[in-house]
């Protein structure tokens, strides 16, 4: 007998490994559910329900971690961490749906939905087409038509130059061109609405005339979004998660535009003063879930929504790194995930490189984000990123485990 080997299942997961070993096909599905450990976080669980949950999970071989005050009954509600395999959590879901507590029945359904989403790749519908079909990784090219954006500010203020740049990015392989008429870098000040409109409309019009199929308008204003969509934009990319101007949700619902909802804290001018998180990923997920619920409530179908954790928006360097490392947690939202890391300051603070020298750090961060679960990367350097993503996509594999 040879030395034991510790396996790292490839993109096809443990199913492929068992097939190579000649495991009986009927047993593969059973073993597959035993071979993947999940950690599921719940918040504000009624104490009585939490204790039942723990006992139920213990009875099927898993466990539930609770706040230490739960054992002494000092609290009424507790966070809970369910620890178990896919099979154990599936059994838990079935079991608690039989419980008398309405909250447990609801949780059982929520766990079932979570498990069903594990094997389903996300979708992002734009103009009736799923852009992520086939496990694609999308590249969104940044086109700032502003004088003060942190990297390319002032380069493309002229509409003709901006259109030429957008068409060049499309030739380089960009799937979406993201047009922005207002800088949202840390410390930036807002521009007048009519000035934002003046900057972006000729560019969107020119890109559409040039044959660009997928155009995003980077704005938080409903009026700008409506005018942009009327000229050919089909995605609204809102850094506020559609909270700054809630009527922008109605624009997407009425026009059929898709939406990118991003997490941020405060306005760009002050957001870096608000980086005091108690539970970073929990708060990011909660904000995005609320943004999604509001958007869907206004009539935007879920499949037309993408979420973005907002790298650099109200986060420190370490928080940005943590978000990338834990990006897979956003999969529980069931939506496509976009990440923008291109040439941002956290790369400079880690590497010491000035903004003009951050290409390699940007490619590394974008690659890590995709390996951790991102579906779309928003970048300044399209050709280089497209090449990197073609390799990363093969490493990640088209199958979601």
C-alpha positions as CSV (number, residue, x, y, z in Angstrom):
1,X,0.0,0.0,0.0
2,X,1.3,3.4,-0.9
3,X,1.4,6.5,1.3
4,X,-2.0,8.1,1.7
5,X,-2.8,11.1,-0.5
6,X,-4.7,14.1,0.5
7,X,-6.9,15.1,-2.5
8,X,-7.9,18.5,-3.8
9,X,-10.9,17.7,-6.1
10,X,-10.7,19.4,-9.5
11,X,-13.4,21.4,-11.1
12,X,-15.6,18.4,-11.5
13,X,-15.5,17.7,-7.7
14,X,-15.4,14.4,-5.9
15,X,-17.9,12.9,-8.3
16,X,-15.2,12.7,-11.0
17,X,-12.7,11.2,-8.5
18,X,-15.1,8.5,-7.5
19,X,-15.9,7.7,-11.2
20,X,-12.2,7.2,-11.9
21,X,-12.0,4.8,-8.9
22,X,-14.9,2.8,-10.3
23,X,-17.3,3.5,-7.5
24,X,-20.8,2.2,-8.2
25,X,-22.9,5.0,-9.8
26,X,-25.7,4.6,-7.3
27,X,-23.2,5.2,-4.5
28,X,-21.6,8.3,-6.0
29,X,-24.5,10.6,-5.2
30,X,-24.7,9.3,-1.6
31,X,-21.0,9.8,-1.1
32,X,-21.0,13.2,-2.8
33,X,-23.4,14.5,-0.2
34,X,-21.2,13.2,2.6
35,X,-18.0,14.6,1.2
36,X,-18.7,18.4,1.3
37,X,-18.8,20.2,4.6
38,X,-20.9,23.3,4.8
39,X,-21.0,26.2,7.3
40,X,-24.3,28.0,7.4
41,X,-24.7,31.2,9.4
42,X,-28.0,32.3,10.9
43,X,-28.7,35.5,12.8
44,X,-31.3,36.5,15.4
45,X,-32.6,33.0,15.9
46,X,-35.2,32.6,18.7
47,X,-33.5,30.8,21.5
48,X,-36.0,28.0,21.8
49,X,-35.9,27.4,18.1
50,X,-32.0,27.5,18.2
51,X,-31.9,24.8,20.9
52,X,-34.3,22.6,18.9
53,X,-32.1,23.2,15.8
54,X,-29.0,22.1,17.7
55,X,-30.6,18.9,19.0
56,X,-31.9,18.0,15.6
57,X,-28.5,18.5,14.0
58,X,-26.8,16.5,16.7
59,X,-29.2,13.7,16.1
60,X,-28.1,13.4,12.5
61,X,-24.3,13.7,13.1
62,X,-23.8,17.4,12.6
63,X,-23.8,20.3,15.1
64,X,-24.9,23.9,15.6
65,X,-22.7,26.5,17.4
66,X,-24.6,29.0,19.5
67,X,-23.7,32.1,21.5
68,X,-22.3,31.0,24.9
69,X,-25.1,32.8,26.7
70,X,-27.6,30.5,25.0
71,X,-26.8,27.6,27.4
72,X,-27.6,29.6,30.5
73,X,-30.8,31.0,28.8
74,X,-29.6,34.6,29.4
75,X,-30.7,35.8,25.9
76,X,-33.8,35.6,23.8
77,X,-32.1,35.4,20.4
78,X,-28.8,34.0,19.3
79,X,-26.7,33.7,16.2
80,X,-26.2,30.1,15.0
81,X,-23.6,28.3,12.9
82,X,-24.8,25.1,11.3
83,X,-21.9,22.7,10.7
84,X,-22.6,19.6,8.6
85,X,-22.3,17.9,5.3
86,X,-24.7,18.5,2.4
87,X,-26.5,15.3,3.2
88,X,-26.9,16.2,6.9
89,X,-28.2,19.7,6.2
90,X,-30.6,18.2,3.7
91,X,-31.9,15.9,6.4
92,X,-32.1,18.9,8.8
93,X,-34.1,20.8,6.2
94,X,-36.6,18.0,5.9
95,X,-36.8,17.5,9.6
96,X,-37.5,21.1,10.7
97,X,-40.1,21.6,8.0
98,X,-42.2,19.2,10.2
99,X,-41.7,21.3,13.3
100,X,-44.5,23.4,14.9
101,X,-42.4,26.6,14.9
102,X,-43.2,28.7,11.9
103,X,-39.7,30.1,12.0
104,X,-38.2,26.6,11.7
105,X,-40.5,25.6,8.9
106,X,-39.4,28.7,7.0
107,X,-35.8,28.0,7.8
108,X,-36.3,24.5,6.4
109,X,-37.4,25.9,3.1
110,X,-34.6,28.4,3.1
111,X,-32.0,25.6,3.6
112,X,-33.6,23.6,0.8
113,X,-33.3,26.7,-1.5
114,X,-29.7,27.2,-0.5
115,X,-28.8,23.6,-1.3
116,X,-30.6,23.6,-4.6
117,X,-28.6,26.7,-5.6
118,X,-25.2,25.0,-4.8
119,X,-25.3,23.0,-8.1
120,X,-26.9,25.7,-10.2
121,X,-24.7,28.2,-12.0
122,X,-25.9,31.8,-11.7
123,X,-27.5,33.7,-14.5
124,X,-27.5,37.4,-15.5
125,X,-30.1,38.2,-18.0
126,X,-29.5,41.3,-20.2
127,X,-31.9,42.0,-23.1
128,X,-33.3,38.5,-22.8
129,X,-29.9,36.7,-23.0
130,X,-28.1,35.0,-20.1
131,X,-24.6,36.5,-20.4
132,X,-23.2,33.8,-18.1
133,X,-24.4,30.9,-20.1
134,X,-21.8,28.1,-20.3
135,X,-20.0,29.3,-17.2
136,X,-18.5,32.3,-18.8
137,X,-16.5,34.9,-16.9
138,X,-17.4,38.4,-18.1
139,X,-15.1,41.4,-18.5
140,X,-16.7,44.8,-18.1
141,X,-14.5,47.6,-19.5
142,X,-14.4,50.8,-17.5
143,X,-15.0,54.0,-19.6
144,X,-14.9,57.1,-17.4
145,X,-15.9,60.3,-19.2
146,X,-14.9,62.4,-16.2
147,X,-12.0,64.9,-15.5
148,X,-11.3,63.4,-12.0
149,X,-11.6,59.6,-11.9
150,X,-8.7,58.1,-10.0
151,X,-7.0,56.4,-13.0
152,X,-8.3,57.6,-16.3
153,X,-9.8,60.9,-15.4
154,X,-9.5,63.5,-18.2
155,X,-8.4,60.9,-20.8
156,X,-11.8,60.5,-22.4
157,X,-13.7,63.7,-21.8
158,X,-14.1,64.2,-25.5
159,X,-17.0,62.1,-26.7
160,X,-15.2,60.9,-29.9
161,X,-12.2,59.8,-27.9
162,X,-14.5,58.0,-25.4
163,X,-16.4,56.2,-28.1
164,X,-13.1,55.2,-29.8
165,X,-11.8,53.8,-26.5
166,X,-15.1,51.9,-25.9
167,X,-15.0,50.3,-29.4
168,X,-11.3,49.4,-28.8
169,X,-12.2,47.7,-25.6
170,X,-14.9,45.7,-27.4
171,X,-12.4,44.6,-30.0
172,X,-10.1,43.5,-27.1
173,X,-12.8,41.3,-25.8
174,X,-14.9,43.3,-23.3
175,X,-18.4,41.9,-22.9
176,X,-19.8,45.1,-21.4
177,X,-18.8,48.7,-21.6
178,X,-19.5,50.6,-18.4
179,X,-19.9,54.4,-19.0
180,X,-19.6,56.7,-16.0
181,X,-20.0,60.5,-15.9
182,X,-19.3,61.1,-12.3
183,X,-16.3,60.0,-10.3
184,X,-17.0,58.0,-7.2
185,X,-13.4,57.6,-6.0
186,X,-12.9,58.2,-2.2
187,X,-13.3,61.9,-1.4
188,X,-14.9,62.8,-4.7
189,X,-17.7,65.4,-4.9
190,X,-20.9,65.0,-6.9
191,X,-21.5,66.8,-10.1
192,X,-24.7,68.4,-11.3
193,X,-27.3,66.0,-12.8
194,X,-27.4,67.9,-16.2
195,X,-23.6,67.8,-16.4
196,X,-23.6,64.0,-15.9
197,X,-26.2,63.6,-18.6
198,X,-24.2,65.9,-20.9
199,X,-21.1,63.7,-20.4
200,X,-22.6,60.2,-20.9
201,X,-25.3,60.4,-23.5
202,X,-23.2,61.2,-26.6
203,X,-20.9,58.3,-25.7
204,X,-23.6,55.8,-25.2
205,X,-25.2,56.9,-28.5
206,X,-21.9,56.5,-30.3
207,X,-21.2,53.1,-28.7
208,X,-24.6,51.8,-29.7
209,X,-24.1,53.1,-33.3
210,X,-20.7,51.4,-33.4
211,X,-22.4,48.0,-32.6
212,X,-21.7,47.6,-28.9
213,X,-24.4,45.2,-27.6
214,X,-24.1,45.6,-23.9
215,X,-23.6,49.0,-22.3
216,X,-23.8,49.8,-18.6
217,X,-24.5,53.3,-17.2
218,X,-22.6,53.9,-14.0
219,X,-24.9,56.2,-12.1
220,X,-27.0,56.6,-8.9
221,X,-29.6,58.9,-10.5
222,X,-32.9,57.8,-11.9
223,X,-33.0,60.6,-14.5
224,X,-29.5,59.8,-15.8
225,X,-30.4,56.1,-15.9
226,X,-33.6,56.7,-17.8
227,X,-31.9,58.9,-20.4
228,X,-29.0,56.5,-20.8
229,X,-31.3,53.5,-21.3
230,X,-33.3,55.5,-23.9
231,X,-30.0,55.9,-25.8
232,X,-29.1,52.3,-25.7
233,X,-27.7,51.3,-22.3
234,X,-29.2,48.1,-21.0
235,X,-27.6,47.8,-17.6
236,X,-27.7,50.2,-14.7
237,X,-24.7,50.0,-12.4
238,X,-25.5,51.7,-9.1
239,X,-22.8,52.0,-6.5
240,X,-25.4,52.7,-3.8
241,X,-27.4,49.5,-4.3
242,X,-30.2,51.8,-5.5
243,X,-30.4,53.6,-2.1
244,X,-29.3,57.1,-3.0
245,X,-32.2,57.6,-5.5
246,X,-34.7,54.8,-4.9
247,X,-36.8,55.8,-8.0
248,X,-34.0,54.3,-10.1
249,X,-35.5,50.9,-9.3
250,X,-38.6,51.9,-11.2
251,X,-36.5,52.9,-14.2
252,X,-35.1,49.4,-14.5
253,X,-38.4,47.8,-13.9
254,X,-40.2,49.9,-16.5
255,X,-37.5,49.8,-19.2
256,X,-36.3,46.2,-18.8
257,X,-32.8,47.3,-17.9
258,X,-30.7,44.9,-15.8
259,X,-29.1,46.1,-12.6
260,X,-25.8,45.9,-10.7
261,X,-26.3,46.5,-7.0
262,X,-23.2,47.4,-5.0
263,X,-22.5,47.7,-1.3
264,X,-21.2,51.0,0.0
265,X,-21.3,53.1,3.2
266,X,-22.2,56.7,3.0
267,X,-21.3,59.0,0.1
268,X,-18.0,58.8,-1.8
269,X,-16.9,62.0,-0.2
270,X,-17.0,60.5,3.3
271,X,-17.2,56.7,2.8
272,X,-13.6,56.0,4.0
273,X,-14.5,57.4,7.4
274,X,-17.0,54.5,7.9
275,X,-15.0,51.3,8.0
276,X,-16.0,50.1,11.5
277,X,-17.7,46.8,10.8
278,X,-18.7,44.3,13.5
279,X,-19.3,41.5,11.0
280,X,-17.9,42.5,7.6
281,X,-19.3,39.8,5.3
282,X,-22.5,39.6,7.3
283,X,-23.1,43.3,6.9
284,X,-22.2,43.3,3.2
285,X,-24.5,40.3,2.5
286,X,-27.3,41.9,4.6
287,X,-27.1,45.2,2.7
288,X,-27.1,43.4,-0.7
289,X,-30.0,41.2,0.3
290,X,-32.0,44.2,1.3
291,X,-31.1,46.0,-1.9
292,X,-32.2,42.9,-3.9
293,X,-35.5,42.6,-2.0
294,X,-36.3,46.2,-2.6
295,X,-35.4,45.9,-6.3
296,X,-37.5,42.8,-6.8
297,X,-40.3,44.4,-4.9
298,X,-40.3,47.3,-7.4
299,X,-40.6,44.9,-10.3
300,X,-37.0,44.0,-11.3
301,X,-36.8,40.2,-11.9
302,X,-34.1,38.5,-9.9
303,X,-32.4,37.0,-12.9
304,X,-31.7,40.6,-14.1
305,X,-29.8,41.5,-10.9
306,X,-26.1,41.2,-10.2
307,X,-24.4,42.1,-6.9
308,X,-21.1,43.7,-6.1
309,X,-19.5,43.8,-2.7
310,X,-17.9,47.2,-3.3
311,X,-14.2,46.8,-3.1
312,X,-12.7,50.1,-1.9
313,X,-16.0,51.6,-1.0
314,X,-16.0,52.2,2.8
315,X,-13.4,49.4,3.4
316,X,-9.8,49.3,4.6
317,X,-7.1,47.4,2.8
318,X,-7.5,44.3,5.1
319,X,-11.3,44.4,4.6
320,X,-10.9,44.4,0.9
321,X,-8.6,41.4,1.1
322,X,-11.0,39.6,3.4
323,X,-14.0,40.2,1.0
324,X,-12.0,38.7,-1.9
325,X,-11.0,35.7,0.2
326,X,-14.6,35.1,1.4
327,X,-16.3,36.0,-1.9
328,X,-18.0,32.6,-2.1
329,X,-20.3,33.6,0.8
330,X,-22.1,35.9,-1.7
331,X,-23.3,32.8,-3.5
332,X,-25.9,32.4,-0.9
333,X,-27.7,35.4,-2.4
334,X,-28.3,33.3,-5.5
335,X,-27.2,36.1,-7.9
336,X,-24.3,36.7,-10.2
337,X,-21.3,38.5,-8.5
338,X,-19.3,41.3,-10.0
339,X,-16.1,42.6,-8.5
340,X,-14.1,45.8,-9.3
341,X,-10.5,45.7,-8.2
342,X,-8.8,47.3,-11.1
343,X,-5.9,49.6,-10.1
344,X,-7.5,50.4,-6.8
345,X,-5.6,51.9,-3.9
346,X,-5.4,48.7,-1.8
347,X,-3.2,47.2,-4.6
348,X,-0.9,50.2,-4.3
349,X,-0.8,49.9,-0.5
350,X,0.1,46.3,-0.7
351,X,2.6,46.5,-3.5
352,X,3.9,50.0,-3.2
353,X,3.0,50.6,-6.9
354,X,1.6,53.9,-8.2
355,X,-1.8,53.8,-10.0
356,X,-0.1,53.6,-13.4
357,X,1.9,50.6,-12.4
358,X,-0.8,48.4,-10.9
359,X,-1.7,46.2,-13.8
360,X,-0.1,43.0,-12.5
361,X,-1.6,43.5,-9.0
362,X,-5.0,44.1,-10.7
363,X,-4.7,40.9,-12.7
364,X,-3.8,38.9,-9.5
365,X,-6.7,40.4,-7.6
366,X,-9.2,39.8,-10.4
367,X,-8.0,36.2,-10.8
368,X,-8.3,35.5,-7.1
369,X,-11.8,37.0,-7.1
370,X,-13.0,34.7,-10.0
371,X,-11.5,31.6,-8.3
372,X,-13.4,32.6,-5.2
373,X,-16.7,33.0,-7.1
374,X,-16.9,36.2,-9.1
375,X,-18.7,36.0,-12.4
376,X,-17.8,39.5,-13.8
377,X,-14.7,41.6,-13.3
378,X,-14.8,45.4,-13.9
379,X,-11.4,46.5,-15.3
380,X,-9.5,49.3,-17.1
381,X,-7.1,46.9,-18.9
382,X,-9.3,44.8,-21.1
383,X,-6.9,42.8,-23.3
384,X,-4.7,41.7,-20.5
385,X,-7.6,40.7,-18.3
386,X,-9.4,38.8,-21.1
387,X,-6.3,36.7,-21.5
388,X,-6.0,36.1,-17.8
389,X,-9.6,35.2,-17.5
390,X,-9.4,32.7,-20.3
391,X,-6.9,30.8,-18.2
392,X,-8.7,31.3,-14.9
393,X,-12.0,30.1,-16.3
394,X,-10.4,26.8,-17.3
395,X,-8.8,26.4,-13.8
396,X,-12.1,27.2,-12.1
397,X,-14.0,24.9,-14.5
398,X,-17.4,25.5,-15.9
399,X,-19.1,23.3,-13.3
400,X,-19.9,24.9,-9.9
401,X,-19.3,22.6,-7.0
